[in-house]
Amino acid sequence: MNTATLPLAKKAPSLLIPALLACYLVWGSTYLAIRFALVSFPPFFQMGSRFLVAGALLMAGVRWRGGAWPNLAQWRNALAVGTLMLGGGMGLTAAATVHIGSGLVATFIAVVPMMVCAWGLLFGQRPSRLELLGMAVGLAGVVLLVRGASFSAAPVGIACITGATLAWSLGSVLSTTRLPLASGPAGFASEMLCGGAMLMLIALVLGEQPAWPPTALALGAWAYLVVFGSLVAFSAYLYLLAHASPAVATSYAFVNPLIALFLGVVFASEAVSGGEWVACGVILTGVLLIFRGKTA
């Protein structure tokens, strides 16, 4: 996600708290929704159909307000970034959730800021000492996490979630350095449309077929991902980028794993060992150090 530096608003916007809650609660709950939707919608088909519908609705809203279409170069960039962040990032996240609990998947994804720093090195972005320390701490947490029972029993899940975080973080760096998207909602919509199309192509190649008719729970979870996970939360995130500091706007990285772990344990009976809870704490500490390094 784009975390370009923006100044603090001069006065506190009235929607700041609701926008934060939307990013915290909605994005934190999407991992469990992905798991519920998998009952009827296989991973790449689920993500592809979700982003195609959400992207079409968002682009329709852009056009209805008189917004401009992205130009050809911006569509090309959206295809590259969407393929990485949504095709690779979200598609492989859903595939990992087939094998690993949704809360632990969310915790692993919390290392994305660390990976963004690592990719940034290739583009001449030098991290501070605090960011380097955070990367080291986060890596130690990942090592602890994958040695736990849940990850040790699912090597395919480890491969999927590792690929997902690598693809998402690389796409994030490219979108802010080499491949800028159209500004505002049009950029997000074009990314969703291109990424969704790529996900559906992957689903076709893999021969994925949704179970028909879908269960009520799976269909409800899919609709939740489209409306709340893609449209509401993305709109809230855009609002935060425009009215809050980058540290506040991206603070969801600390909160989402905790919410996802809680929901997974309570509503899906996912097992999290004591060692895995410790690993989660180490990872979040590393993420905190990285954010402190960026804002110091």
C-alpha positions, 0 to 999 in steps of 0.5 A: 500500500502506498505510504507516501509521506504527507503532512499532518492536518492542521486540525483534527478531522472529524472522521479520523477515528472512524477511519482508523477503526475501519482500517484496524477492525475491517482489515484485521477481520479480512483474514478470517473472512478469507478462510470462511470464503475458502469453503466455496471459493478457491483462493485465486478465484476468490481474490480475483472475483473480489478485486474485479467487482470492487475495482469495477465499483470503485472505478464507476464511482470515480467516473460518476464524480467526473474523475479522469481515467488513468492514462496508458502508462498508469494502466501499464503500471497498474498491471505490474503493481496489481500483478505483484501486490494482488496477484502474488500478494493476496492470491498467495495469502489466500492459498496460505490460509488453506494450510495455516491459521488466519491469525498466524498468516496475518502475523507473518504479513506484519513483516512487510515493512521490514521487507519494504526496507530490504527491497528499498536498498535495491533502489538506493533507499538507505535505512536508518540504524533503528530500521536495520535493528527492526529488520533484524528483530523482525527476522528473528521473530519470523524464524521463531514463528516458522519453527512453531507447530502450525508452520512446521506442519505446513511447508506449502503454507510457508512457501505461499506466505513468504512469496506473498510478502515478497510480492506485496512488498516489492509491489509497494516499493515499485509503486512509489519509486518506478511505477506510480499509479494514478492518484487517488481512488482511480489508482486503487481501482486500476490496480484492483482491476488489473490484479483481479484479472491476473488472479482470474487468469491464474485461477483458470490455469490452475483449474480452480472451480468454485463450489456451486451453490456456495454456502451462505457463510462463504458467500457472506464472507466474499461479499464482506471482502468486496464491500468492507475489505476492499471498498470501505477500508481502502477509502478509509486508508485514502482518507488517513493518507490525506489527513494524518501522518504516515505513522498513524495511517500505517499503524494498522500493521501493529493492530491487524495481527492482534485482531486476526489472532483473536478472531481466529482463536475465538470464531474458528478455533485456531490453535496458537501455542505459547511459543507462537504468541512470543514470536508474534510479539517479537515480530511486532516489536521489530515492526515498531522499531522500523516505524520509529526509525522512519519517523525519528 
